[in-house]
């Protein structure tokens, strides 16, 4: 291909000089057209379908770049329907610290620790398909897999044994997203959660849900976000509600600051999708925020000599 390209370029240039006295130069144009047709056009992928790796509580289609570490502080206060004595929930809070890392351009991994049930979790997120600018691929698709460990103390009745495996739960998700234009993005998230231990034998160990998330861009700095997870009837735990959240994304350079209102107390998939007790109509609404800060651990090619280690 390279040899053919050079030959055609030289032939076109030579022909242009030798045919200067002629009025018809279509042959030279034809040679140049042959050269253009022979070059393979590079695919252009859509970018910034969402501005962060989370829509609100759940993961978005986005990954951090290769060699980039995303440190996140996640904070949820108590319910707003608590009295002034508890400062409308601000006296109570759950927090989570997480570290997400881009192993490659298509693979991201993460670990975290949260105060809710003293939970540790880890995940992988892999890009499978990417939406292209020309819409030959009209959507993006990623796989998410998570594992969750509750480390809080458990009171075990005499004569019974509490196994380590009882503390574990797992999640599998497909993230299917499309950026319709510069201001609107939507994501569909089929979800499966497996609990090794459930409260009663009548309840299922496997919970199935479908999530719908969206982003409405207001300007270069602000965007409204929304997220709803519908748990399939007959495949949900007793006494829990569907999680509904709304938020505002604020981008400030290397920070993405998310303000959130949700009926979910915490943000791990096994908890907020399958175990949200609060109801919006009862005032069980939690205010919270996510703060993200990214750091370059492995610099991209061409930036090896740069002294700036932070994006």
C-alpha positions in Angstrom: 0.0 0.0 0.0 2.8 2.4 0.9 4.7 1.6 -2.3 1.6 2.1 -4.4 0.9 5.4 -2.7 4.4 6.8 -3.5 4.2 5.6 -7.1 0.8 7.3 -7.7 1.9 10.5 -6.0 5.0 10.7 -8.2 3.0 9.9 -11.3 0.5 12.6 -10.5 3.2 15.1 -9.9 5.1 14.2 -13.1 1.9 14.3 -15.1 1.0 17.8 -13.8 4.4 19.2 -15.1 4.3 17.5 -18.5 0.7 18.4 -19.2 0.9 22.2 -18.4 0.3 23.0 -22.1 -2.9 20.9 -22.2 -6.3 22.2 -21.3 -7.6 18.9 -20.1 -6.1 17.8 -16.8 -8.6 15.2 -15.8 -6.0 12.4 -16.0 -4.0 14.0 -13.2 -7.1 14.4 -11.2 -8.0 10.8 -11.7 -4.6 9.8 -10.5 -5.0 11.9 -7.3 -8.5 10.4 -6.8 -7.0 6.9 -7.0 -4.6 7.9 -4.3 -7.3 9.2 -2.0 -9.4 6.1 -2.6 -6.5 3.9 -1.7 -6.0 5.4 1.8 -7.9 3.9 4.7 -9.9 6.3 6.7 -9.4 6.1 10.5 -12.5 5.5 12.6 -13.6 8.5 14.7 -15.3 7.5 18.0 -17.7 9.7 20.0 -16.4 11.2 23.2 -17.8 12.4 26.5 -21.0 10.4 26.3 -21.0 11.0 30.0 -18.6 13.3 31.8 -17.7 10.9 34.6 -17.3 7.2 35.0 -20.5 7.2 37.0 -23.9 8.4 35.9 -24.9 9.0 39.5 -24.6 5.9 41.7 -24.1 3.4 38.9 -21.3 3.1 36.4 -21.5 5.0 33.0 -20.1 3.8 29.7 -17.0 6.0 30.3 -13.5 4.6 31.4 -10.5 6.6 32.6 -7.7 6.7 30.1 -4.8 4.3 30.0 -2.3 5.0 32.8 -4.8 7.3 34.6 -5.8 6.9 38.3 -9.2 8.3 39.4 -9.5 8.9 43.1 -13.2 9.3 44.2 -14.8 10.5 47.4 -18.4 9.5 47.7 -20.6 10.9 50.4 -24.3 10.3 51.3 -26.0 12.1 54.2 -29.0 10.8 56.1 -32.6 11.2 54.9 -34.0 14.7 54.6 -37.1 13.7 56.5 -35.1 13.5 59.7 -35.8 16.2 62.3 -33.9 19.5 62.8 -32.3 17.7 65.8 -30.4 15.6 63.2 -30.1 18.6 61.0 -32.3 17.0 58.3 -29.9 14.1 57.9 -26.6 16.0 57.8 -25.6 14.6 61.2 -25.6 11.1 59.7 -23.5 10.1 56.7 -22.0 7.2 54.8 -18.7 7.6 52.9 -16.8 5.6 50.4 -13.2 6.0 49.0 -12.4 4.4 45.6 -9.5 4.1 43.3 -10.1 3.4 39.6 -7.3 2.8 37.2 -7.1 2.6 33.4 -5.1 -0.6 32.5 -5.6 -0.1 28.8 -7.7 2.2 26.6 -10.5 -0.4 26.9 -10.1 -1.9 30.4 -10.6 -0.2 33.8 -10.3 -1.8 37.3 -11.1 -0.4 40.7 -11.1 -1.1 44.4 -13.0 0.8 47.2 -13.9 0.8 50.9 -17.2 2.2 52.3 -18.5 2.7 55.8 -21.9 1.2 54.9 -21.6 -2.4 56.4 -17.8 -1.8 56.3 -17.9 -3.0 52.7 -15.0 -3.6 50.4 -15.5 -4.0 46.7 -13.6 -4.4 43.4 -14.7 -4.3 39.8 -13.6 -4.6 36.2 -15.1 -2.6 33.3 -14.3 -3.4 29.7 -15.3 -1.7 26.5 -16.7 -4.0 23.9 -18.1 -1.7 21.3 -17.7 2.1 20.7 -20.1 4.4 19.0 -18.6 6.1 15.9 -19.1 9.6 14.7 -20.5 8.4 11.3 -23.0 6.2 13.2 -21.9 3.0 11.5 -21.7 1.8 15.1 -24.7 3.6 16.6 -24.1 2.8 20.3 -21.4 1.9 22.8 -21.3 -1.3 24.8 -19.3 -2.2 27.9 -19.3 -5.0 30.5 -19.1 -4.4 34.2 -18.4 -7.1 36.8 -18.2 -6.4 40.6 -17.6 -8.3 43.8 -18.6 -7.1 47.3 -17.5 -8.1 50.8 -19.2 -7.0 53.9 -16.7 -7.0 56.8 -19.0 -5.8 59.7 -19.3 -8.0 62.8 -22.1 -10.5 62.8 -23.8 -12.1 65.8 -24.1 -15.8 65.2 -26.6 -17.8 67.3 -25.1 -20.7 69.3 -24.7 -23.9 67.3 -24.7 -22.1 63.9 -21.7 -21.2 61.7 -21.3 -18.1 59.6 -19.2 -18.8 56.5 -16.9 -16.3 54.8 -18.8 -16.8 51.6 -22.0 -15.5 53.3 -20.4 -12.0 53.2 -20.0 -12.0 49.4 -22.2 -10.7 46.6 -21.6 -10.2 42.9 -22.9 -8.0 40.1 -22.9 -8.3 36.3 -24.0 -5.5 34.0 -24.1 -4.5 30.4 -23.8 -0.8 29.8 -25.5 0.2 26.5 -25.2 3.9 25.7 -25.8 6.3 22.9 -24.8 10.0 22.5 -27.6 11.4 20.4 -26.1 14.9 20.1 -23.9 17.3 22.0 -26.4 17.8 24.8 -28.2 14.4 25.2 -26.9 11.0 26.2 -28.9 7.9 27.4 -27.8 4.6 28.8 -29.6 1.3 29.4 -28.1 -1.1 32.0 -29.4 -4.7 32.3 -28.2 -5.9 35.7 -27.8 -9.3 37.5 -26.9 -9.4 41.2 -26.2 -12.6 43.1 -26.3 -12.7 47.0 -24.7 -15.7 48.6 -26.9 -15.2 51.6 -30.4 -13.7 51.7 -32.6 -12.9 54.7 -35.1 -15.8 54.2 -35.2 -19.0 52.1 -38.3 -17.6 50.3 -36.3 -14.7 48.8 -34.2 -15.1 45.6 -30.4 -15.2 45.6 -30.4 -13.7 42.2 -31.9 -10.2 41.6 -32.5 -8.9 38.1 -33.0 -5.2 37.2 -32.9 -2.7 34.3 -31.4 0.7 34.7 -32.0 3.8 32.7 -29.6 6.8 33.0 -29.3 10.1 31.1 -27.3 13.2 30.8 -28.6 16.6 29.6 -25.8 19.1 29.0 -26.6 22.7 30.0 -23.2 24.3 29.1 -19.5 23.4 29.0 -19.4 23.1 32.8 -22.9 21.9 33.9 -25.1 18.9 33.1 -28.3 17.4 34.6 -28.2 13.7 35.2 -30.9 11.1 36.1 -30.9 7.4 37.0 -33.6 4.8 37.7 -33.2 1.1 38.4 -36.3 -1.0 38.0 -36.1 -4.3 39.8 -38.0 -7.2 38.1 -41.0 -8.3 40.1 -40.5 -11.9 41.5 -36.7 -11.4 41.4 -36.2 -8.9 44.2 -35.7 -9.0 47.9 -38.6 -8.2 50.2 -39.2 -4.7 51.5 -36.9 -2.9 49.1 -37.6 -0.1 46.6 -36.4 0.9 43.2 -33.6 3.4 43.3 -34.2 6.8 41.7 -31.6 9.5 41.7 -31.1 13.0 40.1 -28.0 15.0 40.1 -26.0 17.9 38.7 -22.5 17.5 37.3 -20.0 20.3 37.7 -16.8 20.1 35.7 -13.8 22.2 37.0 -10.7 21.2 35.2 -9.3 18.0 36.7 -12.4 17.7 39.0 -15.8 16.4 38.3 -18.1 17.4 41.2 -21.6 15.7 41.3 -24.4 16.9 43.6 -27.0 14.2 44.1 -30.4 13.5 45.6 -31.4 9.8 45.9 -33.5 7.4 47.9 -30.4 5.1 48.0 -28.2 5.2 51.1 -25.1 3.9 49.5 -23.6 3.4 46.0 -22.4 -0.2 45.5 -24.5 -2.1 43.0 -25.4 -4.9 45.4 -26.8 -2.4 47.8 -28.4 0.5 45.9 -30.0 -1.7 43.2 -31.1 -4.6 45.3 -31.4 -3.2 48.8 -32.7 0.4 48.8 -35.2 0.8 51.6 -36.2 4.5 51.2 -39.1 6.0 49.3 -39.3 9.4 47.6 -42.9 9.9 48.6 -42.1 9.3 52.3 -39.3 11.9 52.2 -36.5 9.2 52.4 -34.3 11.4 50.1 -30.5 11.5 50.7 -28.4 14.4 49.7 -24.8 13.6 48.7 -21.9 14.3 46.4 -19.2 12.6 44.4 -15.8 14.2 43.9 -13.4 12.8 41.3 -9.8 13.8 40.8 -7.6 12.1 38.2 -3.8 11.6 38.2 -1.5 10.5 35.4 0.5 7.5 36.6 1.8 6.4 33.2 2.2 9.3 30.8 1.0 8.9 27.2 3.5 8.8 24.4 4.7 12.3 23.5 4.3 13.5 27.1 7.2 11.6 28.7 9.2 14.8 29.3 6.4 16.7 30.9 6.7 17.7 34.6 3.0 17.9 35.1 1.7 14.7 36.7 -1.9 15.8 37.0 -4.5 16.2 34.3 
